[in-house]
Amino acid sequence: MFALPLRFHTYGSQHASKTIVKRLPQAVDKERSHSYVTHHTGICCTAESNLYTNNDVIKCGICFSLIEEPKSLPFLHSFCLKCLTKWVEDGNDIVICPLCRQNFTIPTEGINGFITNFLINTLKDREELAAKLQSKDARFVCSCCKATDTNAEAFCADCCGFICQECGIRHKKVVIMQSHKTFPFVDLQSGKVDIKSVIRQEYCKKHKGQVLEFYCKTCDVLVCVGCTDVDHLGHTWIKLKSGTDDQKSEIKQLSTECGKISQVVAKALKCVDKVRNDLQKGVEKAKADLHLAAEEFRKKVLAQIQQKEIDIEGQITKAAAENIKQIDAQKDMLQLQQIRLQTPLQMVSEVTQIGSDKDFALIFSSLKSCLSQLRDMKVEDVDENLGEIEFTRNRYVLSPMLSLGYLSVGSKKNEYNHGKRKSTATPATQKSDSSATAAGVDRHIQEVLAGVRGTTNDGTWKLIKQFGFGKLSCGRDIAVTSDRYFIVTDLDTSSVLQVFNQSGTFKRNLDIGEGLKSRQKSYPWNVVVSTYGRIFTTQQTSHVNVCDTAGTFKYQFATRSPSNVSCTAQNAELIGLAIDNKGCVFVGEYTQQYISKHLLDGSYISSIKVPISPCYIAVTSQDHIIVSSGWGGTAHILNTNGNTVHTLNPPPSVNTWNPCGICYTSDDEIYLANCAYGGDCGGIYRYSKSGQYLGCIIKHVEYPAGLTLSDDGNTFVVVEEKCVKVFSRH
C-alpha cells in the first residue's frame, strides 16, 4: 500500500470529505521528500555531455523507478500508468497527488484520460543514449536483429532502439519506417549532431502510422492528420512545427513570473531553516541557562540549609547549656539538703545504737529541735522536662518555607495567668519571614495541655489552651504563621496586630500603620497570612494593607466594584478577607456588598456582587465562596458568580444569630461562629458542604468571632472577645 507522510496540506476543501489519505513506505519517505524538492527546484546537466536532463523528472514519484507510460496530473507531476492506477484504485473521484498533496479529479475515462507526458519519453531516450555514448567499453546490440557479433551503429528515435548497418538498410526499405529519424553514433559522439535533437516521433493510436503533428486547441490534445478530418473536424488546430511560437512566448512569460515566485519560496525556505536553527540554538541555550540557574539555586539552597543546620545545632547547644545550668542548680540545692539531713540522721543512729542513756539525755533537746526543722524542709522539685530536647523534622518537604523542622526544649515550670505550661517549642530557625495559611495550626499545639479550663462541647473537642487575657478587648480574627505564631486582630487597637507564640505568650505588637503613606489610623478587622510570609489585613478602609512578619509595611491595594471595574473603589469599607488554595486574595466590601478578587501582589482579577455584606469570607476547595454578614445577619454559600447556592440557616434553638468567623475541613464541611453570649447562643456550629445543619461542636463560648482550623482538622482555634482558645479533637 502507498501512503503519504502525516503532515500535509489539503487543497480543494470542497472535496475534503472524499479525500483519500495514504502513506508512502517509511523506507522511501526520505527519498520521496528529496525527489519532491529536486523535481520542483531545478534541472541538472550530465557532467560528461551536453545532455540537458533531470534524473528526478523521469523518475516516478511513487515507485522511484524510471517512469513507464508516463501520465501527468493537472499539476504536471508525472507517474507510471500502473503506479497511478494502483494509487487511485479505491475508486474515489477525488485523490491526493503523491508529491504536492493537492487534490485532483479523475477524468471520466479513467487514468488513461490524463495526458501522456511525451517529454518524459524523449528525456528517457536521451538519458539511455547518453549513458551508452559515455561508456568507452559499451557494446551496442541491435534492437532489431539482436546480433551480438556486430555493434549497432545508429539510434532510431522513432523505434527508441539501436540498429546495426544491415538493419538500417532494411529500415529504409519499409514504407512505414522510411520517415523514422536515425542518428549515427559517430555524429553524436563527435558532436556533429546534438543529442538534444534526438526526439522520438509519437504516433496516433487510432490511425496506425500517422504522426501526431497537429495540436487541437479546442480539445487541448495532439492529433494526426486523420484526426483533423474525423474526430476533430471543425476544431481549431495548429501545425506543431510552425504554430507553437506564440505558445512558447506565453509560457516563457508565465515561467518568468513563476520563477520569481520560486525565488520567494526558496528565500522563505532558507528563512524557515534559519528559524529552525535559531529555535534549536534557543532550546540549547535555554536548557543551559536552566541548568546554570538550577545549579546556582542548589548551591544557595544548600548554603542556606547548611547555615540553618549550624543555627539549629547552636540552638540545641545553647538550650542544653541553659537546662544544664538549671539541672546543676537543682542538684546543688538537693546536695545541700542531703548534707543537712545526713549528720542529724547519723547522730540518731549512733546515739540509739551505742550511746548510753546519759548520752541520749544530753543530746535529746538539740536533736529534737534539729529534726523538727528538717522535717518541715521543702525538697526542691525536680523539673523532669529539663531533660527533654527533641528536633522534629519538617513534614512538608514541598513547603515554600525553607525549614528543616522545629526544636522542642523542656523548660522550667512557669506560671502565667490561668495555668501552667510544661514545655515550649521554638522554630528551628532564628529568623524566618515565611508563613503558612490561616489553617496551618501545627499539630504540636495539641501536645500543650496547660491552661485547661472546663467548657461544654459535644464531647469531641477539648479545650487545651487559652491565652490573651489582659491583651484583647475586642478580638475579631486570627491567623497562624508557618513558624506557629498567632496573629490576632483587636478592634480596640489602632493599626496594631498582636502576636503570640504557640504557648500563648504575648510576644509583640505589629504596628502596620507605621508604614502607611497616608498615616491613617484604623482598626484591624480580618487578617490572613500567605504562603510567602505576607500578612494581609482589612481595617474598614479603602485599601488592603500588606506587611511582613516583622510588621514592616510592604504595600497596599484597593478593590474594584462590579459596577466600575475600570477604576479602584475610593469610598470602600473593606472587612471580609480570605486567601484560597490557589493563592488568590478575596476582599469583601461591607457597604456596597461585593467581593473583589486579586493576586497576591494586589493585581485585580475580577469582582462579583453578593447578596449580603461580606463580613467574613472563606473559599473552599470547590471554589465555593462562604460569606457571613455578622451581627443580625445571614450566611450563604455562593458560586463564583455571587449567586446563592445554599443558605446556612440558624440552628433550631438559637435565638440570637450573628454569623461571623468561617473555616472548613478537608471534606469542605463548614464551621461557623455565632458571635453571641449566654444560653445556647454563643458557639461553633457545623454544616455540610451543601449547607445542611449538622450540630454544635463547641458551646458556651463568649462572643466567638474569628476561626481557624489545622490542616489535619484536629486542632481548632477560636478568637473570643477577650481571649484566644485552642481546642483539640479527642
WOZIJO-V648857 format. One record per residue. RES is the residue in one letter. OMEGA is omega in radians with two decimals (none if undefined). D_FIRST is the distance of its C-alpha to the first C-alpha in whole Angstrom. Layout:
res-><RES & RES>
omega-><OMEGA & OMEGA>
d_first-><D_FIRST & D_FIRST>
This chain:
res-><M & F & A & L & P & L & R & F & H & T & Y & G & S & Q & H & A & S & K & T & I & V & K & R & L & P & Q & A & V & D & K & E & R & S & H & S & Y & V & T & H & H & T & G & I & C & C & T & A & E & S & N & L & Y & T & N & N & D & V & I & K & C & G & I & C & F & S & L & I & E & E & P & K & S & L & P & F & L & H & S & F & C & L & K & C & L & T & K & W & V & E & D & G & N & D & I & V & I & C & P & L & C & R & Q & N & F & T & I & P & T & E & G & I & N & G & F & I & T & N & F & L & I & N & T & L & K & D & R & E & E & L & A & A & K & L & Q & S & K & D & A & R & F & V & C & S & C & C & K & A & T & D & T & N & A & E & A & F & C & A & D & C & C & G & F & I & C & Q & E & C & G & I & R & H & K & K & V & V & I & M & Q & S & H & K & T & F & P & F & V & D & L & Q & S & G & K & V & D & I & K & S & V & I & R & Q & E & Y & C & K & K & H & K & G & Q & V & L & E & F & Y & C & K & T & C & D & V & L & V & C & V & G & C & T & D & V & D & H & L & G & H & T & W & I & K & L & K & S & G & T & D & D & Q & K & S & E & I & K & Q & L & S & T & E & C & G & K & I & S & Q & V & V & A & K & A & L & K & C & V & D & K & V & R & N & D & L & Q & K & G & V & E & K & A & K & A & D & L & H & L & A & A & E & E & F & R & K & K & V & L & A & Q & I & Q & Q & K & E & I & D & I & E & G & Q & I & T & K & A & A & A & E & N & I & K & Q & I & D & A & Q & K & D & M & L & Q & L & Q & Q & I & R & L & Q & T & P & L & Q & M & V & S & E & V & T & Q & I & G & S & D & K & D & F & A & L & I & F & S & S & L & K & S & C & L & S & Q & L & R & D & M & K & V & E & D & V & D & E & N & L & G & E & I & E & F & T & R & N & R & Y & V & L & S & P & M & L & S & L & G & Y & L & S & V & G & S & K & K & N & E & Y & N & H & G & K & R & K & S & T & A & T & P & A & T & Q & K & S & D & S & S & A & T & A & A & G & V & D & R & H & I & Q & E & V & L & A & G & V & R & G & T & T & N & D & G & T & W & K & L & I & K & Q & F & G & F & G & K & L & S & C & G & R & D & I & A & V & T & S & D & R & Y & F & I & V & T & D & L & D & T & S & S & V & L & Q & V & F & N & Q & S & G & T & F & K & R & N & L & D & I & G & E & G & L & K & S & R & Q & K & S & Y & P & W & N & V & V & V & S & T & Y & G & R & I & F & T & T & Q & Q & T & S & H & V & N & V & C & D & T & A & G & T & F & K & Y & Q & F & A & T & R & S & P & S & N & V & S & C & T & A & Q & N & A & E & L & I & G & L & A & I & D & N & K & G & C & V & F & V & G & E & Y & T & Q & Q & Y & I & S & K & H & L & L & D & G & S & Y & I & S & S & I & K & V & P & I & S & P & C & Y & I & A & V & T & S & Q & D & H & I & I & V & S & S & G & W & G & G & T & A & H & I & L & N & T & N & G & N & T & V & H & T & L & N & P & P & P & S & V & N & T & W & N & P & C & G & I & C & Y & T & S & D & D & E & I & Y & L & A & N & C & A & Y & G & G & D & C & G & G & I & Y & R & Y & S & K & S & G & Q & Y & L & G & C & I & I & K & H & V & E & Y & P & A & G & L & T & L & S & D & D & G & N & T & F & V & V & V & E & E & K & C & V & K & V & F & S & R & H>
omega-><3.08 & -3.14 & 3.06 & 3.00 & -3.07 & -3.07 & 3.12 & 3.06 & -3.13 & 3.09 & 3.14 & -3.02 & -3.13 & 3.12 & -3.02 & -3.09 & -3.13 & -3.06 & 3.09 & 3.14 & -3.11 & 3.11 & 3.00 & 3.10 & -3.06 & -3.09 & -3.08 & -3.08 & 3.13 & 3.13 & 3.13 & 3.14 & 3.12 & 3.14 & -3.13 & -3.09 & -3.10 & -3.13 & -3.02 & -3.02 & 3.13 & 3.12 & -3.09 & 3.13 & 3.06 & -2.99 & -3.01 & -3.11 & 3.07 & -3.13 & 3.13 & -3.05 & 3.14 & -3.09 & -3.10 & 3.14 & -3.07 & 3.06 & 3.12 & 3.13 & 3.12 & -3.11 & 3.12 & 3.00 & 3.09 & -3.04 & 3.03 & -3.10 & -3.02 & 3.04 & -3.08 & 3.05 & -3.14 & -3.13 & 3.13 & 2.99 & -3.01 & -3.11 & 3.05 & 3.11 & -3.13 & -3.12 & -3.13 & 3.10 & 3.13 & -3.13 & -3.09 & -3.03 & -3.14 & 3.04 & 3.10 & 3.14 & -3.09 & -3.10 & 3.13 & 3.07 & -3.11 & -3.07 & -3.03 & 3.06 & 3.00 & 3.10 & 3.01 & -3.11 & 3.14 & 3.11 & -3.12 & 3.13 & 3.09 & -3.09 & 3.13 & 3.12 & 3.05 & -3.08 & 3.05 & -3.11 & -3.12 & 3.13 & -3.14 & 3.08 & 3.13 & 3.14 & 3.10 & 3.12 & -3.13 & -3.14 & -3.13 & -3.14 & 3.13 & 3.13 & 3.13 & -3.09 & -3.11 & 3.14 & -3.09 & -3.06 & -3.06 & 3.06 & -3.11 & -3.14 & -3.12 & -3.12 & -3.10 & -3.06 & 3.12 & -3.11 & -3.12 & -3.13 & 3.11 & 3.11 & 3.02 & -3.05 & -3.08 & 3.13 & 3.12 & -3.10 & -3.10 & 3.10 & -3.10 & -3.14 & 3.12 & 3.13 & 3.08 & -3.08 & -3.10 & 3.12 & 3.10 & 3.10 & 3.11 & -3.14 & -3.06 & -3.11 & -3.14 & -3.03 & -3.07 & -3.12 & -3.08 & 3.14 & -3.14 & 3.11 & 3.09 & -3.09 & 3.12 & 3.12 & -3.10 & -3.13 & 3.14 & -3.12 & -3.13 & -3.13 & 3.11 & 3.09 & 3.14 & -3.11 & 3.10 & 3.14 & 3.11 & -3.11 & -3.13 & 3.02 & 3.10 & -3.05 & -3.14 & -3.14 & 3.13 & -3.09 & -3.07 & 3.07 & -3.12 & -3.13 & 3.06 & -3.04 & 3.10 & 3.09 & -3.14 & 3.13 & -3.11 & -3.08 & 3.12 & 3.12 & 3.03 & -3.12 & 3.06 & -3.12 & 3.11 & -3.13 & -3.12 & -3.13 & -3.05 & -3.04 & -3.06 & 3.12 & -3.13 & 3.10 & 3.06 & -3.14 & -3.11 & 3.04 & -3.04 & -3.01 & -3.03 & -2.99 & -3.08 & -3.11 & 3.13 & 3.13 & 3.12 & 3.12 & 3.13 & 3.13 & 3.14 & 3.12 & 3.11 & 3.14 & 3.12 & 3.14 & 3.11 & 3.09 & 3.08 & 3.10 & 3.11 & 3.10 & 3.11 & 3.12 & 3.13 & 3.11 & 3.12 & 3.10 & 3.08 & 3.13 & 3.11 & 3.11 & 3.13 & 3.12 & 3.13 & 3.12 & 3.10 & 3.13 & -3.13 & 3.09 & 3.11 & 3.11 & -3.14 & 3.13 & 3.14 & 3.11 & 3.13 & 3.10 & 3.11 & -3.13 & 3.14 & 3.13 & 3.14 & -3.14 & 3.10 & 3.13 & 3.11 & -3.13 & -3.14 & -3.14 & 3.12 & 3.12 & 3.11 & 3.13 & 3.13 & 3.13 & 3.10 & 3.11 & 3.11 & -3.13 & -3.11 & 3.11 & 3.08 & 3.10 & 3.12 & -3.13 & -3.12 & -3.13 & 3.14 & -3.14 & 3.12 & 3.13 & 3.11 & 3.09 & 3.14 & 3.12 & 3.13 & 3.11 & 3.08 & 3.14 & 3.13 & -3.13 & 3.14 & 3.11 & 3.09 & 3.11 & 3.13 & 3.11 & 3.13 & -3.12 & -2.96 & -3.07 & 3.12 & -3.13 & 3.11 & 3.11 & 3.10 & -3.11 & -3.07 & -3.04 & -3.13 & -3.07 & -3.03 & -3.11 & 3.12 & 3.11 & 3.10 & 3.12 & -3.10 & -3.11 & -3.13 & -3.06 & -3.00 & -3.06 & -3.13 & -3.10 & -3.12 & 3.14 & -3.11 & -3.11 & 3.12 & 3.10 & -3.14 & -3.13 & 3.13 & 3.14 & 3.07 & -3.11 & 3.13 & 3.10 & 3.08 & 3.10 & -3.11 & -3.14 & 3.14 & 3.13 & -3.10 & 3.01 & -3.03 & 3.03 & 3.13 & -3.10 & 3.13 & -3.13 & -3.04 & -3.06 & -3.08 & 3.13 & 3.10 & 3.10 & 3.10 & -3.09 & 3.12 & -3.12 & -3.07 & -3.13 & 3.09 & -3.08 & 3.06 & -3.09 & 3.13 & -3.11 & -3.04 & -3.12 & 3.02 & 3.05 & -2.94 & 3.11 & -3.14 & 3.07 & -3.10 & -3.07 & 3.08 & 3.11 & -3.14 & 3.12 & -3.11 & 3.02 & -3.11 & 3.14 & 3.13 & 3.08 & 3.13 & 3.12 & -3.12 & 3.12 & -3.08 & -3.14 & -2.98 & 3.04 & -3.03 & -3.10 & -3.13 & -3.14 & -3.13 & -3.09 & -3.13 & -3.00 & -3.11 & 3.06 & -3.08 & 3.02 & -3.02 & 3.06 & -3.12 & 3.05 & -3.04 & 3.09 & -3.13 & -3.14 & -3.12 & 3.11 & -3.13 & -3.10 & 2.97 & -3.08 & 3.10 & 3.12 & -3.12 & 3.12 & -3.09 & 3.07 & -3.13 & -3.09 & -3.08 & -3.11 & -3.10 & 3.01 & -3.10 & 3.12 & -3.12 & 3.06 & 2.91 & 2.98 & 3.13 & 3.05 & -3.01 & 3.04 & -3.12 & -3.09 & 3.12 & 3.07 & -3.10 & 3.10 & -3.09 & 2.99 & -3.13 & -3.07 & 3.07 & 3.05 & -3.01 & 3.11 & 3.11 & -3.14 & 3.10 & -3.08 & -3.08 & 3.00 & 3.02 & -3.13 & -3.09 & 3.10 & -3.11 & -3.06 & -3.09 & -3.11 & -3.09 & -3.14 & -3.13 & 3.09 & 3.13 & -2.98 & -3.05 & -3.12 & -3.11 & -3.12 & 3.00 & -3.13 & -3.13 & 3.13 & -3.12 & 2.99 & 3.07 & 3.14 & -3.14 & 3.12 & 2.95 & -3.01 & -3.13 & 3.07 & -3.09 & -3.07 & 2.94 & -3.11 & -3.08 & 3.08 & 3.06 & -3.06 & 3.07 & 3.14 & -3.14 & -3.14 & -3.11 & 3.14 & 3.05 & 3.11 & -3.13 & -3.14 & 3.06 & -3.12 & 3.13 & -3.12 & -3.14 & -3.09 & -3.10 & 3.14 & -3.10 & -3.14 & -3.07 & -3.07 & -3.09 & 3.05 & -3.01 & 3.14 & -3.09 & -3.09 & 3.11 & 3.00 & 3.13 & -3.08 & 3.07 & 3.11 & 3.08 & -3.10 & 3.10 & -3.08 & -3.13 & 3.08 & -2.93 & -3.02 & -3.10 & 3.03 & 3.01 & 3.08 & -3.12 & -3.07 & -3.06 & 2.92 & -3.10 & 3.12 & 3.11 & -3.13 & -3.08 & 3.09 & -3.11 & 3.07 & -3.12 & 3.03 & -3.13 & -3.02 & -3.12 & 3.06 & -3.06 & -3.14 & 3.06 & -3.07 & 2.94 & -3.14 & -3.06 & 3.11 & 3.10 & 3.13 & 2.97 & -3.12 & 3.11 & -3.13 & 3.02 & -3.02 & 3.06 & -2.92 & 3.12 & -3.04 & -3.10 & 3.09 & -3.07 & 2.94 & -3.07 & 2.97 & -3.06 & 3.10 & 3.13 & 3.13 & -3.12 & 3.07 & 3.10 & 3.06 & 3.11 & -3.07 & 3.13 & 3.04 & -3.03 & -3.00 & -3.07 & 3.14 & 3.14 & -3.04 & 3.11 & -3.08 & -3.11 & -3.01 & -3.09 & 2.91 & -3.08 & -3.13 & 3.11 & 3.09 & 3.13 & 2.93 & -2.96 & 2.99 & -3.06 & -3.14 & 3.01 & -3.03 & -3.13 & -3.11 & 3.05 & 3.11 & 3.14 & -3.05 & -3.09 & -3.12 & 3.11 & -3.03 & -3.01 & 3.12 & 3.04 & 3.14 & 3.07 & 3.06 & -3.13 & 3.13 & -3.07 & 3.12 & 3.12 & -3.13 & 3.12 & -3.12 & 2.99 & 2.95 & -2.98 & 3.13 & 3.10 & -3.11 & -3.10 & 3.13 & 2.93 & -3.03 & 3.13 & -3.12 & -3.12 & 3.07 & -3.06 & 3.11 & -3.00 & -3.09 & -3.11 & 3.03 & 3.01 & -3.13 & -3.02 & -3.07 & 3.05 & 3.13 & 3.13 & -3.14 & 3.10 & 3.13 & -3.14 & none>
d_first-><0 & 4 & 7 & 10 & 13 & 15 & 18 & 18 & 21 & 20 & 23 & 24 & 25 & 26 & 22 & 21 & 21 & 19 & 16 & 13 & 11 & 8 & 8 & 8 & 8 & 11 & 13 & 13 & 13 & 17 & 17 & 15 & 18 & 20 & 19 & 20 & 23 & 24 & 23 & 25 & 28 & 30 & 30 & 31 & 34 & 34 & 37 & 39 & 39 & 39 & 36 & 34 & 31 & 28 & 25 & 22 & 23 & 22 & 19 & 16 & 14 & 11 & 11 & 15 & 17 & 20 & 19 & 19 & 21 & 20 & 20 & 21 & 20 & 23 & 23 & 23 & 20 & 19 & 16 & 16 & 16 & 13 & 11 & 12 & 12 & 9 & 8 & 11 & 11 & 11 & 15 & 16 & 19 & 18 & 15 & 15 & 15 & 13 & 16 & 19 & 17 & 19 & 19 & 20 & 21 & 20 & 23 & 24 & 24 & 20 & 18 & 21 & 23 & 22 & 25 & 25 & 25 & 28 & 29 & 26 & 27 & 30 & 29 & 27 & 30 & 32 & 30 & 30 & 34 & 35 & 33 & 35 & 38 & 38 & 38 & 42 & 41 & 38 & 39 & 38 & 38 & 39 & 36 & 38 & 41 & 38 & 42 & 42 & 45 & 45 & 43 & 42 & 44 & 42 & 39 & 38 & 36 & 36 & 35 & 33 & 34 & 37 & 41 & 44 & 47 & 48 & 45 & 45 & 49 & 47 & 45 & 47 & 49 & 46 & 47 & 43 & 43 & 46 & 44 & 41 & 42 & 42 & 42 & 45 & 43 & 47 & 47 & 43 & 44 & 47 & 46 & 48 & 45 & 43 & 39 & 38 & 40 & 37 & 36 & 34 & 36 & 33 & 34 & 34 & 32 & 35 & 38 & 38 & 39 & 39 & 38 & 37 & 40 & 40 & 38 & 38 & 38 & 38 & 35 & 34 & 33 & 34 & 37 & 39 & 43 & 42 & 40 & 42 & 45 & 42 & 39 & 40 & 44 & 46 & 43 & 43 & 42 & 43 & 43 & 41 & 43 & 46 & 44 & 41 & 44 & 44 & 40 & 40 & 42 & 41 & 37 & 39 & 41 & 37 & 36 & 39 & 38 & 34 & 35 & 38 & 35 & 33 & 35 & 36 & 32 & 32 & 35 & 34 & 31 & 34 & 35 & 32 & 32 & 36 & 35 & 33 & 35 & 38 & 36 & 35 & 39 & 40 & 38 & 40 & 43 & 43 & 42 & 45 & 47 & 46 & 47 & 50 & 51 & 50 & 52 & 55 & 55 & 55 & 58 & 60 & 59 & 60 & 63 & 64 & 63 & 66 & 68 & 68 & 68 & 71 & 73 & 72 & 74 & 77 & 77 & 77 & 80 & 82 & 82 & 82 & 85 & 87 & 86 & 88 & 91 & 91 & 91 & 94 & 96 & 96 & 96 & 100 & 101 & 100 & 102 & 105 & 105 & 105 & 108 & 110 & 110 & 110 & 114 & 115 & 113 & 114 & 118 & 118 & 117 & 119 & 122 & 122 & 121 & 124 & 126 & 129 & 130 & 132 & 129 & 127 & 130 & 130 & 126 & 125 & 126 & 123 & 121 & 121 & 120 & 118 & 116 & 116 & 114 & 112 & 111 & 110 & 108 & 104 & 102 & 99 & 96 & 93 & 90 & 87 & 84 & 85 & 84 & 80 & 78 & 74 & 71 & 68 & 65 & 63 & 60 & 58 & 56 & 54 & 57 & 58 & 61 & 61 & 64 & 64 & 66 & 70 & 73 & 75 & 79 & 82 & 85 & 88 & 89 & 90 & 91 & 90 & 91 & 90 & 89 & 88 & 85 & 84 & 81 & 79 & 76 & 75 & 72 & 71 & 71 & 74 & 72 & 69 & 68 & 65 & 65 & 63 & 63 & 66 & 65 & 65 & 68 & 68 & 68 & 71 & 73 & 73 & 75 & 78 & 81 & 84 & 85 & 85 & 86 & 86 & 84 & 83 & 79 & 77 & 77 & 74 & 75 & 78 & 79 & 79 & 80 & 82 & 83 & 84 & 88 & 90 & 87 & 85 & 87 & 84 & 81 & 78 & 75 & 73 & 70 & 70 & 68 & 66 & 69 & 71 & 73 & 74 & 74 & 77 & 78 & 81 & 82 & 86 & 85 & 84 & 81 & 81 & 78 & 80 & 78 & 79 & 78 & 76 & 79 & 81 & 83 & 83 & 82 & 82 & 82 & 79 & 80 & 77 & 80 & 81 & 78 & 77 & 78 & 80 & 82 & 82 & 83 & 81 & 81 & 78 & 76 & 73 & 71 & 67 & 66 & 63 & 61 & 61 & 65 & 66 & 69 & 68 & 71 & 73 & 76 & 77 & 76 & 73 & 71 & 70 & 71 & 69 & 71 & 70 & 72 & 75 & 75 & 75 & 74 & 70 & 69 & 69 & 67 & 68 & 66 & 65 & 65 & 63 & 65 & 65 & 62 & 63 & 66 & 67 & 70 & 73 & 76 & 73 & 75 & 72 & 73 & 69 & 67 & 64 & 61 & 58 & 55 & 53 & 56 & 57 & 61 & 62 & 66 & 68 & 70 & 73 & 75 & 72 & 70 & 66 & 64 & 63 & 59 & 59 & 58 & 60 & 61 & 62 & 59 & 59 & 56 & 57 & 60 & 61 & 64 & 65 & 68 & 70 & 72 & 70 & 72 & 70 & 66 & 63 & 60 & 58 & 54 & 53 & 54 & 57 & 60 & 64 & 67 & 70 & 73 & 76 & 80 & 80 & 76 & 73 & 70 & 66 & 62 & 61 & 57 & 56 & 57 & 60 & 60 & 62 & 60 & 63 & 67 & 69 & 72 & 75 & 76 & 78 & 81 & 81 & 83 & 83 & 79 & 78 & 74 & 74 & 72 & 68 & 66 & 63 & 62 & 58 & 58 & 59 & 62 & 65 & 68 & 71 & 74 & 77 & 80 & 83 & 86 & 88 & 87 & 84 & 82 & 81 & 78 & 75 & 73 & 69 & 67 & 63 & 60 & 60 & 64 & 66 & 69 & 69 & 73 & 75 & 74 & 77 & 80 & 84 & 82 & 84 & 82 & 79 & 77 & 74 & 72 & 69 & 67 & 66 & 62 & 63 & 65 & 68 & 70 & 71 & 73 & 76 & 78 & 81 & 84 & 86 & 83 & 80 & 79 & 76 & 75 & 73 & 72 & 73>
